Amino acid sequence: MKPNVIDAILKINPAAQVSTSGNDINTIVWENGTTEIPVADIQTKLNELQAEYDALEYARNRKAEYDQLNQFEMIFDDDRDSTTTWVDTINEIKGRHPK
């Protein structure tokens, strides 16, 4: 899931109790005596989390395509028929979504 302001805050302070209006960094409400974290620190952490999320886009795209395959049947059929359909398909998907 795409990171949000609350994710960034909880990465900095897992015990923080906060709320926001939507995903607006300017509407943070610190609850129950939670020590405030500077907005700049939250934004920096949010940028780091977004970079990590973006770096794994290829994996999300691959998974979406893998999930559409009936891989066990493909592997079985390849073994029975001495074909390479499953390997070829996996390599095509990896080619479309390289690391």
N, C-alpha and C positions, 0 to 999 in steps of 0.2 A: 504494500500500500504506500502511496506517495506520502512522504513525511510532512508533518504539520507543526505548528508552533508548540503544541502540547508535547509532541514527541521530542522536540529540541530541549524543552525545559526539563523533561523527565530524564533525558540523557545526562544533563548537567547535574540535576538533583532528583534522584528517583523518589524521594519522599515529598517532593513539592506538591502542594495542593493549590491548584489554580483553575481558573476558567477563562474562556475568551468568548467574544462574540464572533462566531464563525471561525476563521483562521487569521484574524486580524491581530498582529503583534502589538498594536497600540491599544487594545482593549483588554489586556491581561488584568485579571483580578486575583490578587494573592490572598489566599484564605488560611485561616487557622494559624496565624503567626508565621507562615512560611516566609523565609528571608527572600527578599526580591533579588532577582538576577538582572543585571543591566541588559537593556534591550540589545545593545551591540553584541554582547556575548551570546544572547539567544539567536540573533541573526547569523552570527558566525557559525554556531552549531547547526542551525537550520541549513545553511549553505553546504556544510560538510555532509549532512544527511542526504541532501538533494543530490550531491555529487556521487555518493555511494549508490543511491537509487538509480541515477542515470547510467552509472557504469554497469549495472546489471540488466539493462534493457534487453540485451541480446538473449539473456537467459529466460526472461519472461516471454519474449517472442518465440523462442524455441519451444518452451513448454506448451504454449498455446497450440502450436502445430503438432507436437508429440501427442498431446491429449486427444487429437482427432484421429490418430492412428490406432488400429487394432494390432499392436505390436506383437503380442503373443501369437496371434494367428499368422502374421507375416513371417515370424521366425520359424514357426512350425512348417508353413508352406515352403519356405526356402530350404529347410532341411529335407523335406520330403521330395521336393522337385529339383534339388541341387541348383537353386537360383540364389541371387543376391539382392532381391527386391528390398528387403528391410534395410540392409547396409546402404544400398544406393539411396534410399529415401532419407535415411538419417543424415547421410553426407550432403544431400541436396539442401536439407533444412539448415544444417550447420553452415553451408556455403552462403545461404541467404541471410543468415544472422551470425556473422563471425564475432569472435571475442574482441 
